[in-house]
Amino acid sequence: MFRLAIIGYGKMGKLVEKLAKQQGIEVCALIDPIFNNSINKETLNNADIAVEFSVPEAAISNYKKLFECGINVVTGTTGWYEYLDEVVAECEKWNRGLFYASNFSIGMNITFLLNKQLAKMTRNLENYQVQLSETHHVKKLDKPSGTAITLANGIIENSKQYSHWELDSNTKSKGTIPITAKREGEVIGFHSVEYRSSVDRIQIEHEAFSREGFAIGALEACKYMNHKTGVHTMENLLAF
C-alpha cells in the first residue's frame, strides 16, 4: 500500500479521506489553507502520492511544489489545462508522475468514449447540429466544466464539422459547438450532448448522483500511479 496526502480539504477531500480509510489506505497528511499549512516535506509527512482537489488558481503551484518534494500527483482540479505543457515539463524535470482527469467517474469516462464514437458516426452528416449543456452546483468556479470541455474536444477531434466551442452562445454558425453552463443549488454534475436535425434528435446524457463516484475513481488512480512516472489519464487506467 502507499501513504496518501490529501491537498484541499473540501467536500471531495473529506470524501477521499473517508473512503481511503475504509480501504486501509494510510492518509498521512491533510493540507489546506483552513489548517494554515503549506506544501513542504514536513507537512507531507513522507507521503508517496498526493490527491489534489483544490481550485484552478492554486493548482499549478501545488503541482510544482509536490513534484519538487518527490511526490506523484493525482488531480481532479480543472480550469488549468491551458498550462498543461508547463505542468508536464515540471513533472518531467523532477521525474515524477502526474495523473489528471476532468472527471474521475467511471460512468462519465464511458460517456466520453460513447461521445467520441457518435462524433465519428456523424462526421459526414451535415444536417445535424451538436450542442452541449452542463449543470453543476453554485460553488463550482470554472465555467464551462472541464468535463464539458473534454466532451467538446472529443467531438472536435473526431468530426469534420466542428473546429471550436463557445460558452453560452446562441450561435448556429458552422464549425461551432455551443456550450450552455448552469450553476444551480447542489447539483453534483449533469452533462448532455445533443445532435439535432430537422427531423430528429440524438442525445447522450450523464448524471452524477453523488460525489462518491469521483472519490472512488480518484483512489483507483492513486493505486495506479504508485511507483509510476510520466503523465497518465483515465484512458490509461481504464485501457479504453
N, C-alpha and C positions, 0 to 999 in steps of 0.2 A: 504494500500500500504506500501512500505518499502523504506528505504533510501539506495541508492546504491553507493558503492565505486568502481571505476574502477582502476585496477592495471595493468599498461602497456598501454601507450597511443600511440600505433602504429595504423596501419590501422584497426585492429579489435577493439581496444579500442575506436577509434573515431566513428566507425560504431555502436558499442553498445551504446555509448553516444547518438548518433543521434536518434536511434530507441527507446531508453528508454524515451527520452523526448517526442517523438511522442506518446508514450503510457501513458504519465502522471506519469512516474516513476521519483522520485527526485534523480538526480545524485549529491551527496553531497561531493564527493571527487574524484580528479584525481591525482593519484600517479605514478610518473615515473621519472627515472633519468634525463630526459630532463627538468624537473621542479626543479631539485636539491632538491627533498624532499624524505623522507623515510616513512616507515610504522610505525606509532605510534598512540596513541589515539587522539592526537591533529590533525594530518593530516587526520585521518579517519573521523573526524567531525561527530561522532555519527551515523555512518553507521550501518545498520543491516546486510547487505550482501556485499561481495566483489566479483566481477567477475575479474578473473585473466587471462590475455593473455600476458605472458612475454617470457622468454627464459629458457631452461632447467637449466642453471647454476644458475639462481636466484630463481627458483620456490620453492624449498624446504624451503629456508629461508623465502620467502614471506608467505608461508602457516603457518609456525610456529609462525611468528610474528602476523599474523591475528588471529589465534586461541587464542594466549595469550591475544590479545586485545578483545576477546569475539565476534569475527566476523565469521559468516559462510562463506565458500569459494565455489565458482563455478569456476572451472578452465578448460581451453581448451589448456593449455600448455602441450606438450608431450615431450617425451625423458627423463622422470624422473621415470618411472614406476618401475625400479629396486629398488627404495627406497619407494615403496608403503607401505610396512609394517611399516616402520619408521614414515611415514606421518599419517597413520591410528592410530598408537599408540599416536601420539601427538594430534590428533583430539579427541580421547577418553579421554586423560589426561585432556583436557580443556572442555570436554563435549560440543563440537561444532559439526557442520555439514560440511561435505565435499561432493561435487558433482564433479566428474571428468569424462571427456569424451575425447576420441581420436578424435571424430568428433561430432559436435552438429547438423549437418544436419539431418533433419527428413528422407530425402530420403536415406542418407547413412546408417542410422540405420535400415531402411527397407532392404537395401542391406546386412547388417550384418546378418539379420535373414535369407534371401534367401541363403546366403553363408553357414550358418550352416546346413540348410535343404539339400542343394546339397551335402555337405560333408557326411551327414547321408545316402543319397540315393546311393552314390557311394562307400560307405565304403568297400564293398566286391568286387569291380570291379578293379582288379589289372592292367588291361590293360590301365587305364587312368593315365596319369602323370599330376599333377597340377603344375601350376606356377603363380606367382603374378607379377604385374608390377604397378608402381605408378609414376606419374609425378606431380611436383609442381614448383612454381616459384623459381628463383635463390636465394632468400633471406631466404628460409626455411632452418633452420640449422640442424635439426635432420634428419637422413637418416638410414634406411627407415622411412617413416612417421609412426606416431602412429596408423593411420588408417590401413596401410598395415600390421602392426604387429597384430592389432586386427583381421583382416581378416585371417591371418596365424594361429593365436591361435584358432580361431573359427573352422578352418579345423582340426587342431591337436586334439582338444577336441572331435570332432565328427567323426573321421575317424580312421580306423585301420591301414591305410597305412603310416601315417606321424607322426614323433616324434619331428621334429625341422625344423627351417628355416635358410637359409643362404642368405646373401646380395650379390648381383652382382656376383652370382655363375653360371657357366655353367654346374654344376654337374647334373647328372640324377641319382644319387645314391638313392637307396631305402630308403625311410623314410625322405627324404629331400625336403622341399619346397623352390625352388629358388625365390628370390625377386629381381626384377630389379627396381632401383630407379633412376629417371632422374630429373634434375633441369634445367628448361628451361623458359626463359622470364618471363611472368607474369601469368603463368598457375595457376589457383586457386586450382585445385585438380582433378586428374583423377586416378581412380583405376580400375584394371581389374583382374579378376580371370579366369584362363583358364584351362580346363580339356581337354587334347589332347590324342587321341589314334591313331592307325594306320589308322583308317577309318573315324574318325570324330572329331569334337571339340565342346565342350560346354563352353560358355563364359558368365560371369556376368560382367557388367560394370557400373560404376557410374561416372558422370562428374558434377562438380560444376561450374555453370556459373558465380556466384558472391559470395562474402563473406556474403551477406545479410542473406543467409540461416543459416549460422553458428551463426550470431548475434541473429537471431530470436530464435533459439534453446537455446542459452545461456540465454536469458532473460526469456524464459519459465522455464528453470532450476532454475533461481533465484526466480521466483514466487513459484515454487515447494518447494524450500529449506527454505522459510520463516518460522521461528519457528521450523524447524526440526533439529534433531541431528543425528549423525551416518553418515555412508558412503553410498552414492547413485550414481546411474549411469543412463544412458538413458533408460536402460531396466526398471528401476523403474518408470521413468517419463512416458514412453510410454506404460508400462504394457504389454510388449511383453511376 
